[in-house]
Amino acid sequence: MTDSAKPMTKGQILAAIAEKAGLTKKQVDDVLSAQAELAYQQAVAGFTIPGIGKLAVVQRSARSGRNPATGETIQIPAKKSVKFRVAKAAKDAIAPAAD
């Protein structure tokens, strides 16, 4: 795939997985929906998708920032944020390190 290629649509992803796994697109859609739902429920504890990465909730501390429109310094409150850490296997498969 080149840099100018368009990302796959949901239908294309379902069709590709269904063909490879010998399942129907509806079955694949059900599996992916169940995986997403489980990931949302388990994100606080950390949810790993083997070979892809890990979804986790992290606490961001309060900090000061700037309003880009006025340049005024503002306080940004602490909050929870969702992070995704890409697995080493995925990094190596997508963008291998130069030797």
PLY file of the C-alpha trace (Angstrom):
ply
format ascii 1.0
element vertex 99
property float x
property float y
property float z
element edge 98
property int vertex1
property int vertex2
end_header
0.00 0.00 0.00
1.32 3.45 -0.83
1.08 6.64 1.23
-1.63 8.01 -1.09
-3.84 4.90 -0.74
-7.18 5.38 0.97
-7.88 3.55 4.24
-10.15 0.50 4.01
-13.83 1.01 4.75
-15.59 -1.04 7.41
-17.23 -3.12 4.66
-13.87 -3.83 3.02
-12.36 -4.85 6.36
-15.29 -7.16 7.10
-15.07 -8.72 3.62
-11.30 -9.27 3.85
-11.48 -10.90 7.29
-14.53 -12.97 6.32
-12.76 -14.33 3.24
-9.55 -15.13 5.14
-11.36 -16.78 8.09
-14.08 -18.54 6.11
-16.86 -16.71 7.94
-19.73 -14.52 6.83
-19.41 -10.74 7.00
-22.20 -10.72 9.62
-20.24 -13.14 11.83
-17.09 -11.02 11.52
-19.09 -7.87 12.31
-20.48 -9.58 15.44
-16.97 -10.61 16.56
-15.50 -7.14 16.00
-18.45 -5.49 17.78
-18.04 -7.85 20.74
-14.30 -7.13 20.84
-14.90 -3.37 20.81
-17.49 -3.65 23.59
-15.13 -5.77 25.70
-12.30 -3.28 25.08
-14.48 -0.40 26.32
-15.38 -2.34 29.47
-11.83 -3.48 30.23
-9.85 -0.36 29.24
-9.42 0.74 32.87
-7.58 -2.52 33.63
-5.83 -2.48 30.25
-7.07 -4.30 27.15
-4.50 -6.00 24.92
-5.16 -6.92 21.31
-2.40 -9.48 20.64
-0.02 -8.34 17.90
-1.66 -4.89 17.66
-1.32 -3.09 20.98
-2.82 -2.18 24.33
-5.67 0.17 25.21
-5.37 1.81 28.63
-6.88 4.61 30.69
-4.33 7.01 32.17
-4.71 9.90 34.60
-3.40 13.20 33.23
-2.31 15.69 35.86
-3.46 19.30 36.00
-1.25 21.72 34.09
-1.16 25.26 32.79
-1.58 26.04 29.12
-2.32 28.93 26.79
-5.47 30.03 25.05
-4.30 30.14 21.41
-6.74 32.92 20.54
-5.74 35.35 23.30
-2.41 34.05 24.55
-3.86 34.07 28.08
-2.49 31.47 30.52
-5.19 29.04 31.65
-5.35 26.11 34.06
-6.16 22.76 32.44
-7.75 20.43 35.01
-6.65 16.84 35.69
-8.61 14.25 33.71
-8.68 10.65 32.56
-7.52 9.97 29.03
-7.44 6.89 26.79
-4.08 5.87 25.36
-3.19 3.20 22.82
0.30 1.73 22.93
1.28 -0.02 19.71
2.82 -3.47 20.17
6.44 -4.03 19.14
5.33 -6.72 16.66
3.06 -4.19 14.92
5.79 -1.52 14.84
8.27 -3.98 13.34
5.77 -5.22 10.74
4.64 -1.74 9.66
7.81 0.32 9.98
10.87 -1.91 10.46
13.83 -0.29 12.17
16.67 0.64 9.82
19.87 -1.28 10.52
0 1
1 2
2 3
3 4
4 5
5 6
6 7
7 8
8 9
9 10
10 11
11 12
12 13
13 14
14 15
15 16
16 17
17 18
18 19
19 20
20 21
21 22
22 23
23 24
24 25
25 26
26 27
27 28
28 29
29 30
30 31
31 32
32 33
33 34
34 35
35 36
36 37
37 38
38 39
39 40
40 41
41 42
42 43
43 44
44 45
45 46
46 47
47 48
48 49
49 50
50 51
51 52
52 53
53 54
54 55
55 56
56 57
57 58
58 59
59 60
60 61
61 62
62 63
63 64
64 65
65 66
66 67
67 68
68 69
69 70
70 71
71 72
72 73
73 74
74 75
75 76
76 77
77 78
78 79
79 80
80 81
81 82
82 83
83 84
84 85
85 86
86 87
87 88
88 89
89 90
90 91
91 92
92 93
93 94
94 95
95 96
96 97
97 98
